[in-house]
Amino acid sequence: MSVWDQVVGQEAAVAVLRAAVRNPQAMTHAWLITGPPGSGRSNAARAFAAALQCPSGGCGACPACATALAGTHADVTVVATEKVTISIEEVRDLIGIAQRSPSQGRWRVIVVEDADRMTERTSNVLLKAIEEPPPRTVWLLCSTSPQDVQVTIRSRCRALGLRVPPVEAVARLLIDRDGVEPDVADVAARAAQSHIGMARRLARDPDARERRRRTLELVTGIRGVGDAVLAAADLVDVAQAEAKAATEDRDAAERAALLHTLGAEDATRLPPALRAQVRQLTEDQKRRATRAQRDVLDRSLLDLLSLYRDVLVLQLGADVDPVNVEHTDQVRRLAQDSTPEQTLHRMDVIGETRTRLAGNVAPLLAIEAMAVALRPQDGRVGA
């Protein structure tokens, strides 16, 4: 099984990366791998990193491939931030690592997921390292779009664009790799709109499917301002609970590990010299929780957008496969009780809410405003 097998539906991009592995003339020191959410940017970057270290160009079976894909290869460094932005300190650490010669493999590979989360100041710190890298250092930057990365950075990288993989390819991956039942795999792949990570989570996690169902039922339960306010509060509470569940155990383990390292696990009161380190950890954990909540809310809004997308497809009679195949009755009811213009307006409202959340607007206020705008205007559900 090749390392490229997990790069689903990206035959053209894989051909470019394979050529770079085989032919030094096609290789470059910095790559910018872009594509919409779920296209597999991170998978492509990790597979490329493994292939660069593999004597056979990505066999998938040797120790170099296995450790590179697992994130444990000594010469492959992966940065996947869980905070809102990538800090300057993290980038400076990467620059230091990039200056070292490979210790085991053929290349020193630095993978930066979510490179668009670097601020302008942080990008400027990285610029010189990308301009003048050591001979055997390769930077792999991942982002949703080239425009999301500072122009000074992207102008020095070779661009590689990925596309949204076909639903059938994602479903087949879930069946072959994760042992998911075909019917469940197909529903999950469609509901996730070919987002590989989300499809895998929906296929394997009943709680995730239940959260999605509750989100989609939000619009049909809104009949007035009061319902909208309650629905918004419920949606935000669900996001907070999911984000807390995802980070709580890890936060506690990190705090316990830090206190143990500092020799203060049994201390009832920390000495002043140690408080700064604990305070820094707490601040990092808060930023991680903030991003986790934003990510959950954004996924919920994407689910709502997919519902109204199906409604619009039905209203216009378009010959397009639905996303929410298990919510056909709800889609039909919303299509009957509204016009295409109203549906487009609701989709615009949800898109604006995503923009507000990305701009750090208080989640409850943003979701309340959205829910109020989604309510029926003439007493009919979905009208």
C-alpha positions in Angstrom: 0.0 0.0 0.0 1.6 3.3 -1.2 1.7 6.4 0.9 -0.3 8.1 -1.9 -3.3 5.8 -1.4 -4.6 8.1 1.4 -4.5 11.2 -0.9 -8.0 10.6 -2.2 -9.2 12.0 -5.5 -6.1 14.0 -6.2 -4.5 12.2 -9.2 -3.1 15.3 -10.9 -1.5 16.6 -7.7 -0.1 13.2 -6.8 1.5 13.0 -10.2 3.3 16.3 -9.6 4.6 15.2 -6.2 5.7 11.8 -7.4 7.7 13.5 -10.2 9.4 15.8 -7.6 10.4 12.8 -5.5 11.8 10.9 -8.5 13.5 13.9 -10.3 15.7 16.4 -8.4 15.2 18.8 -11.2 11.5 18.9 -10.4 12.1 19.5 -6.7 12.0 22.8 -5.0 12.7 24.0 -1.4 9.3 25.3 -0.6 5.7 24.2 -1.5 2.3 25.8 -0.9 -0.3 23.1 -0.9 -3.8 24.6 -1.1 -7.3 23.3 -1.4 -10.8 23.7 0.2 -11.4 22.2 3.7 -11.5 18.4 3.5 -9.5 18.2 0.3 -6.7 16.4 2.1 -4.0 19.1 2.2 -2.4 17.7 5.4 -2.6 14.1 4.0 -0.9 15.2 0.8 1.9 17.0 2.7 2.5 14.1 5.1 2.5 11.6 2.2 5.0 13.8 0.3 7.2 14.0 3.4 7.1 10.2 3.7 7.9 9.8 0.0 10.9 12.2 0.3 12.4 10.0 3.1 11.6 6.7 1.5 14.3 4.9 -0.5 11.5 3.7 -2.9 9.7 7.0 -3.2 6.8 6.2 -0.9 6.3 2.4 -0.6 4.2 2.8 2.5 5.8 -0.2 4.2 9.3 0.8 5.2 10.2 2.4 8.6 10.7 5.8 6.9 7.2 5.8 5.5 5.6 4.6 8.7 7.4 7.1 11.0 6.8 10.0 8.7 3.1 9.3 8.4 2.8 8.8 12.1 4.7 12.1 12.9 7.6 10.4 14.6 10.3 10.6 12.0 13.4 12.4 13.3 13.7 14.6 10.2 10.0 15.4 9.6 8.5 18.2 11.8 4.7 18.8 11.7 3.1 21.9 13.1 -0.7 21.6 13.5 -1.7 24.5 15.7 -4.8 24.2 18.0 -4.8 27.9 18.7 -6.3 30.8 16.8 -2.9 31.8 15.4 0.6 30.4 15.0 2.9 32.3 17.3 6.2 33.9 16.4 7.9 31.7 19.0 6.7 28.5 17.2 8.0 29.8 13.9 11.4 30.7 15.4 11.7 27.2 16.8 10.9 25.8 13.3 13.6 28.1 11.7 16.1 26.6 14.2 15.1 23.1 13.3 15.3 23.9 9.5 18.9 24.8 9.8 20.0 21.3 11.0 21.1 18.7 8.5 19.0 15.5 8.3 20.0 13.0 10.9 18.5 9.9 9.4 16.6 10.7 6.2 17.3 12.2 2.9 15.6 15.6 3.7 14.8 17.8 6.6 11.0 18.4 6.0 9.0 21.0 7.8 5.2 20.7 7.4 3.1 23.7 8.5 -0.6 23.0 8.6 -2.9 26.0 8.6 -0.2 28.3 7.3 -2.9 30.9 6.9 -3.0 31.3 10.7 0.3 33.1 10.7 0.0 36.9 11.2 1.9 39.3 8.9 4.6 39.8 11.5 5.0 36.0 12.0 5.2 35.5 8.2 7.9 38.1 8.0 10.0 36.1 10.5 9.6 33.0 8.4 10.4 34.8 5.1 14.2 34.7 5.2 14.2 31.0 6.2 12.2 30.2 3.1 14.2 32.5 0.8 17.6 30.9 1.8 17.0 27.4 3.1 19.9 24.9 3.7 20.4 22.5 0.7 18.4 19.6 2.0 15.5 21.4 3.8 12.0 21.4 2.4 9.1 23.6 3.6 5.5 22.3 3.0 3.0 25.0 3.8 -0.8 24.1 3.8 -3.6 26.6 3.4 -7.1 26.8 2.1 -6.2 29.4 -0.6 -3.0 31.1 -1.8 -4.6 34.4 -1.0 -4.8 33.5 2.7 -1.0 33.4 2.8 1.2 36.6 2.7 2.2 37.4 -0.8 5.9 37.5 0.1 5.6 33.9 1.3 3.6 32.5 -1.5 5.7 34.1 -4.2 8.6 32.0 -3.0 6.8 28.7 -2.9 5.7 26.3 -5.7 1.9 26.2 -5.6 0.0 23.0 -5.7 -3.8 23.1 -5.7 -6.1 20.3 -4.6 -9.7 19.8 -5.5 -12.7 18.5 -3.5 -12.5 14.7 -3.9 -15.6 12.8 -5.3 -18.1 11.5 -2.7 -17.6 8.0 -4.1 -13.8 8.2 -3.4 -14.3 9.3 0.2 -16.9 6.6 0.8 -14.6 4.0 -0.6 -11.7 5.2 1.7 -14.0 4.9 4.7 -14.9 1.4 3.7 -11.4 0.2 2.9 -9.5 2.0 5.6 -11.9 2.2 8.6 -14.2 -0.8 7.9 -17.4 1.3 7.8 -20.6 -0.2 6.3 -21.2 1.0 2.7 -24.5 2.7 3.5 -23.1 4.6 6.5 -20.0 5.5 4.5 -22.0 7.0 1.6 -24.3 9.0 4.0 -21.3 10.3 5.9 -19.3 11.2 2.8 -22.3 13.2 1.4 -23.1 14.9 4.7 -19.5 15.9 5.1 -19.5 17.2 1.5 -16.4 15.1 0.8 -14.5 16.5 3.8 -12.4 13.4 4.6 -11.9 14.2 8.3 -15.5 15.1 8.9 -16.8 12.1 7.0 -14.6 9.8 9.1 -15.9 11.4 12.3 -19.5 11.2 11.2 -19.1 7.6 10.1 -17.5 6.4 13.4 -19.1 8.7 16.0 -22.8 8.4 16.8 -22.6 11.5 19.0 -21.4 13.6 16.0 -24.3 12.3 13.9 -26.7 13.3 16.7 -25.2 16.7 17.0 -25.6 17.2 13.3 -29.2 16.1 13.4 -30.0 18.5 16.2 -28.4 21.4 14.2 -30.5 20.7 11.1 -33.7 20.5 13.1 -32.9 24.0 14.5 -34.4 25.8 11.5 -37.7 23.9 11.5 -38.2 24.6 15.2 -38.0 28.4 14.9 -41.3 30.1 14.7 -40.6 33.4 16.4 -38.0 35.5 18.1 -38.3 33.6 21.4 -37.7 30.3 19.6 -34.7 31.8 17.8 -33.1 32.9 21.0 -33.6 29.5 22.6 -32.3 27.7 19.6 -29.2 29.9 19.4 -28.4 29.3 23.1 -28.9 25.5 22.5 -26.5 25.5 19.5 -23.8 27.5 21.4 -24.2 25.2 24.5 -23.7 22.1 22.3 -20.6 23.7 20.8 -19.2 24.6 24.2 -19.9 21.1 25.5 -18.2 19.4 22.6 -15.2 21.7 22.7 -14.9 21.1 26.4 -15.1 17.4 26.0 -12.4 17.5 23.4 -10.0 19.5 25.5 -10.8 19.0 29.2 -8.9 15.7 29.7 -5.9 16.9 27.7 -5.8 20.2 29.7 -5.7 18.3 33.0 -3.0 16.0 31.8 -0.9 18.9 30.5 -1.2 20.7 33.8 -0.4 17.6 35.8 2.7 17.0 33.6 3.9 20.5 34.0 3.5 20.5 37.8 5.3 17.2 37.9 8.2 18.6 35.8 8.4 21.6 38.1 8.3 19.4 41.2 5.1 21.1 42.5 2.4 18.5 42.0 1.7 18.4 45.7 2.0 22.1 46.4 -1.1 23.9 47.6 0.5 27.3 46.7 2.9 27.8 43.8 6.1 29.7 44.4 6.2 33.0 42.4 9.0 31.7 40.2 6.7 28.9 38.8 3.5 30.8 38.4 4.5 32.4 35.0 4.9 28.9 33.4 1.6 27.7 34.8 -0.1 30.9 33.7 1.3 30.5 30.2 0.0 27.0 29.9 -3.5 28.2 31.1 -3.5 30.9 28.5 -2.5 28.5 25.7 -5.3 26.1 26.8 -7.8 29.0 26.7 -6.8 29.9 23.2 -7.1 26.2 22.2 -10.6 26.0 23.7 -11.6 29.2 21.8 -10.5 27.7 18.5 -12.2 24.4 19.3 -15.5 26.1 20.0 -15.2 28.2 16.8 -14.5 25.1 14.8 -17.5 23.3 16.2 -19.8 26.3 15.5 -18.4 26.6 12.0 -19.1 23.0 11.3 -22.7 23.5 12.5 -23.1 26.5 10.1 -21.7 24.5 7.2 -24.3 21.8 8.0 -27.1 24.4 7.9 -25.7 25.7 4.6 -25.8 22.2 3.1 -29.4 21.9 4.2 -30.4 25.1 2.4 -28.3 24.1 -0.5 -30.5 21.0 -0.9 -33.6 23.1 -0.5 -32.5 25.4 -3.3 -31.6 22.5 -5.5 -35.1 21.1 -5.1 -36.8 24.5 -5.6 -34.9 25.1 -8.8 -35.3 21.5 -10.1 -31.6 21.1 -10.6 -30.3 17.7 -11.5 -27.8 17.6 -8.6 -27.3 14.9 -6.0 -28.5 16.0 -2.5 -26.1 16.3 0.5 -28.5 15.4 3.2 -30.0 12.2 1.9 -31.3 11.2 5.3 -33.3 14.5 5.7 -35.3 14.4 2.5 -38.7 15.1 4.3 -37.3 18.2 6.0 -35.8 19.5 2.8 -39.0 19.0 0.9 -41.0 20.8 3.7 -38.7 23.8 3.6 -38.7 23.9 -0.2 -42.5 24.0 -0.2 -42.8 26.7 2.4 -40.4 29.2 1.0 -39.1 30.7 -2.3 -35.7 30.4 -3.9 -35.1 34.1 -3.1 -35.8 33.4 0.6 -33.5 30.4 0.6 -30.7 32.4 -0.9 -31.2 35.1 1.7 -30.9 32.5 4.5 -27.7 31.1 3.0 -26.3 34.7 2.9 -27.2 35.1 6.5 -25.4 31.9 7.5 -22.3 33.0 5.5 -22.3 36.4 7.2 -22.5 34.6 10.6 -19.4 32.6 9.7 -17.6 35.8 8.8 -18.6 37.4 12.1 -17.4 34.4 14.1 -14.1 34.5 12.3 -13.9 38.2 13.2 -14.1 37.3 16.9 -17.8 38.4 17.5 -19.3 36.9 20.6 -20.6 33.5 19.5 -24.0 33.8 21.3 -24.7 37.2 19.8 -23.8 36.1 16.3 -25.8 32.9 16.4 -28.8 34.7 17.9 -28.8 37.2 15.1 -28.6 34.4 12.6 -31.5 32.4 14.2 -33.7 35.5 14.3 -33.1 36.1 10.6 -33.9 32.4 9.8 -37.4 32.6 11.4 -40.6 32.5 9.3 -41.7 36.0 8.3 -45.3 35.2 7.7 -46.1 32.5 10.3 -45.1 29.5 8.1 -42.2 27.2 9.0 -39.2 28.0 6.8 -41.0 30.8 4.9 
